[in-house]
Amino acid sequence: MHSFGYRANALLTFALTVLALLCAMTSVSDNLNSPSPSAQVQVLNVNWFKKSTQGDDEVRLTLNISADLQSLFTWNTKQVFVFLAAEYETPTNSLNQVSLWDGIIPSKEHAKFSIHTTNEYRFTDQGSNLRDKEYNLTLHWHVMPKTGKMLADKLVMTGFRLPEEYR
């Protein structure tokens, strides 16, 4: 006859094995979801565009951000971190990214939104590289699951240009 310790050990080992198997199946089931998020960003106004006292270009924008990220949510999604970045090229760097806005979406009910805002973080460039510069606005998101690996993707919106002169 087995003692209480042996029986408790067998039960605990079996329970943890079943739990690990359920977590693995949950993680694999997220791969079956094929999300189709949509977003639109409008630059309503360039509030200011100036050279800072350190000699860097600085821009302040008024943005209208509309997105439908509901398809990113499954029963395994804890939350989604989303941020908007301006991306552009300079002679010294092939890719410059500046975060303009970010947010955390806690549930599917909050995943369809429209926000009228100015950039939360400074849009600056080290130097005078922003005048008449083309840039893309890219909406990045990171899906944080309850269990399994974190997924990241983005949606690039092209066709934006800064003014030729400082304001």
PyMOL commands that set and color helices and strands:
alter all, ss='L'
color gray80, all
select helices_A, chain A and resi 4-32+70-72+108-110
alter helices_A, ss='H'
color red, helices_A
select strands_A, chain A and resi 38-51+57-68+77-88+96-105+112-118+123-125+134-145+151-161
alter strands_A, ss='S'
color yellow, strands_A
deselect
rebuild
show_as cartoon
